[in-house]
């Protein structure tokens, strides 16, 4: 396939590299520093102790999506509408579009701009940017995508590229499940500046995470979303599976960047307000990350 990836951050570069290494033609669209690095050396991917160099094309121009059969959107959720507006005039009529983003409503926001279907995806990968055009894979890498006419065929293509992919008829529930896990980990990891394994070993943290999960479950239920009964096990199991991982929120703050907290705990808080549900744990975490962002803004 000819594939375009809008957003050359850690997630976009990881999946772009996987497709390129599998022989697909990949164009990455990103910021100048990343584009220059990728034009010179491709994407450098450190995975399972091996250094891979994935050959890709790279550009800063939204027109880089032109002619692509598959377009992966991996920009930050705050940038969804701006990015969609920029690439919309260049999309091929037959292009299939996937949202590989945090949060639960990005596919809907993209559809509002494009006027066409966008396949939502829940992304389960631990990856970090080491330098411009260089990413390290720390674990997992699978996707769950929404059901659609081409979803099964896409899932097979992804699997052939080393990306395990399931198709779900209830992808909204899957997205809310991932949102809940993010709400439990991201802000606390960023506040403590500790990786998941060390974070959950601090007294009171597992109980605080359980409070966050309970609030998310109440809001999801009010919104007509069913979260799995064993979600608590999935939350606690993540730290064991990825003990050295830092959340994307922590990585953003470490780099002085704006986080996606408004689309994580912030989304839960806003949704809770529409149902008159109290979510003090999520509200406190949202306020704490806003404070950290404000500190970074004043320090810059």
N, C-alpha and C positions, 0 to 999 in steps of 0.2 A: 504493500500500500504506500501511497504518498500521504504522509502524516505531518501535520503542523501542531506545534505545542505553543500556546499563547501563555507565556509566563515561564521564565527560565530560573525559577527558584529551585529549592532542593527537590520537591516533589516532581515538578515538571522535568527537571534534568534527569532524575532517576528513570522515569518512564520513557522519556525521549531516548535515553541511552539504551534501555532494554530493547526498544523497538529497532534502533539503529544497529545494535549488535546482532539482531535477528535478521538483518538484511533489508529492512524497510528504509525508504527514503524519508528522512526526518528533517524538518525545518524548525528551528527554535527561534522564538520571538521574545526578546528580552531587553534588558537595559544595556547601555554601551559597554560597560566593563565586562559583563558576561559574554556579550556577543563577540567582542574582540578576542577573548580567550578561546571561545569555541571555534571561531574562524581559524585560529592558529593551530589549535590542538584537538579539536573536537571536544566531547565531554569526557572528562577523566572520572571514572567510576571505580571506587574502592569497594569491593564486594567479596566477602568470605576470604579475606586476606590476599586477594588478587587485584592487581591494578589493570583495569580495562580502559582502552581508548576507543570511544564510540564516534565514528565519523558522522558529523551532522552539518547541515547548512545552518547559518545563523544570521539574523537581521534584527534591526530595531524597528523595522517598518511593519505596520499592521497588514500590509499587502502580502506579507510572507505566507499568509494562509491561502492565497490564491491557488486554485487547482488541487487543494488537498482533499482526499477522500474521507479523511478522519481528522477532526480538529479537537484537540484536548485543551480545555481551559483550566489553567492551574494558577491563575493570579490570586492574590489575596482577596478575600470577600469584599473588602471596602472598595476594591478596584473593579468589581464585576461589571457594573454598568458602563463605566468609561471604556474598559477593554472591549466589551461587546459592541459598543457604538463605533469604535475605531475599526474593528475587523468586519463588521456587518456588510459593507459594500463589496468586500472582496471574497466572500464565501461562495464556493461553488454550489450550484443548485442541488447536487447529489451528496454534498458533504454531510457526514454524520458527526454530531457534536456531542461531546461528553463533558460534564462538569466534574473535575477532579479537585474539589475544594472542600474546606471545612464549612460547617453549617448545614442547614437543612433546606434553605430556600433559594440557593443560587441557580438551580436549573430553571425555576419559575421566573426568576429575574432575567435570566438570559433569554428565555422564550419571549418575554415581553418586548425585548429589544429586537430579536431576530424575526419574530412572527412565525416561528417554526419550532418543531419539537427538539428538545434537548434531553439527552439521557442523563439522569442523575447517577452518581456513583459514590459509594462509600469507600474511602481509601484507607487501607490498613498497612502503613509502611513507616518504619523508623529510619529516617535519613536526615543528613545534615550537610550544609554547605561548608566546605573547607576553605575554598578560595573561589575566585571567579572561574566558572566552568568546571569546578571540581566538587564532587559530592561523595560522601561515604554512606554506605548502606549499613544500618545497624540491626536490621531485623524485619521479618515479614515482607509484605509486598503485594498482598492479594487485593482484589477489587470485588465489590458487589455492585452490579449495575442494574438499572431498572429494566423491566420487560418492555420490549418493543419489537417491531417487525424484523430488525436486523440484530437484535441483542444476542441471540444464540450464536450466530455466525461470528459476531465480534468477540464473544467470549472464547470461541475456539481459536481465533487469530491471536488473541492476547495470550492464551495458554501456550501456544506455539512459540511465543516470544519470551516465555519464562515468567509470565504474569498470571498466576492462578486467578480465575474470574468466575464468579457465580452470577446467575441471573435471578432476580427476585421480583415477584409480582407485588410484594409489599415493601418496596425500597424505602418508602417514607418511614416505616417502622425501623428499618435498618439505619437510616440516617439519624433518627432520633436516638437510637441506641449508641451510635458513635458519638453523637453530641453529648450525651450524658456522661460517657467515659471521659471525653475532653473536659467537660465541666468539672469533673472530679479531680483531674490531674493538672490541667494546664496552668491555672492560676496559682495553685499551691506550689507547684514546681518552680514557677517563676519567682514567687515571693521568697521561698526558702533557698533558691539557687542551689538546689540539690537534685541529683538524678533520682529517677523513680524509686530505685531500690533503697537508697538512703532515706528518701523522703518518707516512705511509708513506715520506716522504723522509728520515727519520732513520735513520742507519746502524744496522743490526742489526734494525730493526723488521720488514721483510719476511721475514727469516729466522725471527724469533720467531713471526710469524703462520703461516708454513709449518709450524713445529713443532706449533702448536695444531691446524691442519687435519689433519696426519698423525695426531695422537692421536685426534681426533674420528672420523676415517675408520676407525681400528682398532676403536674402541668401537662405532661404527655397524655395522660388519661383524659383530662378535660378536653384536649384537642382531638380526641378520637384516635390516638396512637397507642398501640399495645407494645409495651416493652417486655422483653423476655423475663420469665420468672427468676432465672438464674443470673440476672445481670450483675448482682453483687459479686458472684464468683468471677465473672469476666473482668470486673473492675479490679479486684484484688489480684487476679492472675496476671494482669498486664505488667505490674512491677516485677514479678518473678520472671516473666518472659523478656523484659527489657530493663534490667536493673541499672544500666548505665545511660539510659536515654534521658535527654532533657526535652521538655515540651517545646512546641513551636513558639508558644508565648514566651517562654524563658529565653529561647534563642533570639527572638525579635528584640526583647528588652536588652539583652547583652550587646546587641549591635546598634542600639539606639533607634530602632525602628518602631513604627506603630504596630500594635498587635491586632489580632482578630477577636479580641475579647468581647466586642459588641455583638459578634455573631455567634458567640459561645454562651457564657453565663449571661451576657447582656440580652441575648435572644430569649433565654428562659425567663429573665426578669420581665421583659416587655410582654411576652406571651402570658405570663402569670397575671399581669395587671389586667389583661382583657377578661380574665375569668375570676378576678377578685381573689386570687390565691396568694398567700404570703410565702415568700421564698427568701428568708433572711440570710441563709448561708450563701446562696448565689449572689444576692445583692451585696454582701460584704466583700466577696471575692472580686466582683465587678468594680467596686469602689477602690479596692486596694490596687488593682492593675491600672485603673485610671490615674491614681496617685503616682504610681511608678512612671507612667507615660508622661505625666506633667513634670515630674522631676527631670526626666531625660530632656524634655523640651526646653526647660529653663537652663539646663546645663549646657545645651548645644549652642 
